[in-house]
């Protein structure tokens, strides 16, 4: 069984700090649970997973599930996941990238985890 700590172990301090900063953005949205797997730590709301991340030697890689497509240099890829959801892969290499705009996308993804995409 893989744990959150397994993902953080042996990673550069700066990458672990970025992961915790991302985790804190999620924490400010409300309650969630972790679902660690071999490749990432998924953050789950009451209805579904809405984000995932793991530190690596360059920073943090992860994804956010959003109800619309977003173009931004932080997102390395965007893929339609369902008719109502897009998965946005990201790479964060500095704390400045976790700004208010990114926090807004985290909040939108959190709403997806609570089922916001089901209400239309």
C-alpha positions in Angstrom: 0.0 0.0 0.0 1.4 3.4 -1.0 1.1 6.4 1.3 1.3 10.1 1.0 4.6 10.0 2.9 6.0 7.5 0.3 5.5 10.2 -2.4 7.2 12.9 -0.3 10.1 10.7 0.8 13.5 11.4 -0.9 12.2 14.3 -2.9 13.9 17.7 -2.8 12.8 20.0 0.0 11.6 22.7 -2.4 9.4 20.1 -4.2 7.9 18.9 -1.0 7.2 22.5 0.1 5.4 23.1 -3.2 3.4 20.0 -2.8 2.3 21.2 0.7 1.5 24.6 -0.7 -0.8 23.0 -3.3 -2.3 20.8 -0.6 -3.0 23.9 1.5 -4.9 25.5 -1.4 -7.1 22.4 -1.4 -7.4 22.4 2.4 -8.8 26.0 2.3 -11.7 24.8 0.1 -13.0 22.3 2.6 -12.8 18.7 3.7 -11.3 16.1 1.4 -9.6 12.7 1.6 -6.4 11.3 0.1 -6.2 8.3 -2.2 -2.5 7.6 -2.8 -1.6 5.3 -5.6 1.7 4.3 -7.1 1.8 7.3 -9.5 0.1 10.1 -7.6 -1.9 11.3 -4.6 -5.5 11.9 -5.6 -7.6 14.4 -3.6 -11.2 13.2 -3.3 -14.3 15.2 -2.5 -17.6 13.7 -1.4 -18.5 12.6 -5.0 -15.2 11.9 -6.8 -11.5 12.7 -7.1 -10.9 16.2 -8.4 -7.2 16.7 -8.3 -3.9 14.8 -7.9 -0.3 15.7 -7.4 3.1 14.4 -6.5 6.5 16.0 -6.0 9.4 15.2 -8.3 12.9 16.5 -8.7 11.7 19.6 -10.6 8.7 20.6 -8.5 5.1 19.2 -8.5 3.3 17.5 -11.3 -0.5 16.9 -11.1 -3.9 17.5 -12.5 -7.1 19.4 -11.9 -10.5 18.3 -13.2 -12.4 21.4 -14.4 -15.8 21.9 -16.1 -14.2 24.1 -18.9 -10.9 24.1 -20.8 -8.2 26.5 -19.6 -5.2 27.6 -21.5 -2.3 28.7 -19.2 1.5 27.9 -19.3 1.2 26.0 -16.0 -1.0 23.4 -17.8 1.0 21.1 -19.9 -2.1 19.3 -21.4 -5.9 19.5 -21.3 -8.0 16.5 -22.2 -11.8 16.1 -22.4 -12.5 13.5 -19.7 -16.3 13.4 -20.0 -18.9 15.6 -21.7 -18.7 17.9 -18.7 -15.1 17.6 -17.5 -11.6 18.4 -18.7 -8.5 17.0 -17.0 -5.7 19.6 -16.9 -2.2 18.3 -16.3 0.1 20.9 -14.6 3.7 21.4 -13.6 4.5 23.8 -10.8 8.2 24.8 -10.3 7.9 27.8 -8.1 5.6 29.1 -5.3 4.7 32.1 -7.4 2.8 29.8 -9.8 0.4 28.9 -6.9 -1.2 32.4 -7.1 -4.8 33.5 -6.7 -5.6 32.5 -10.3 -4.4 28.9 -9.7 -6.2 28.9 -6.3 -9.4 29.7 -8.2 -8.9 26.7 -10.5 -8.3 24.6 -7.4 -11.6 25.8 -5.9 -13.4 25.0 -9.2 -11.9 21.5 -9.1 -12.9 21.1 -5.5 -16.5 21.9 -6.5 -16.3 19.1 -9.1 -15.2 16.8 -6.3 -18.4 17.8 -4.5 -20.5 17.0 -7.6 -20.9 20.5 -9.2 -20.6 18.9 -12.7 -23.7 16.8 -12.1 -26.1 19.7 -11.5 -26.5 20.9 -15.1 
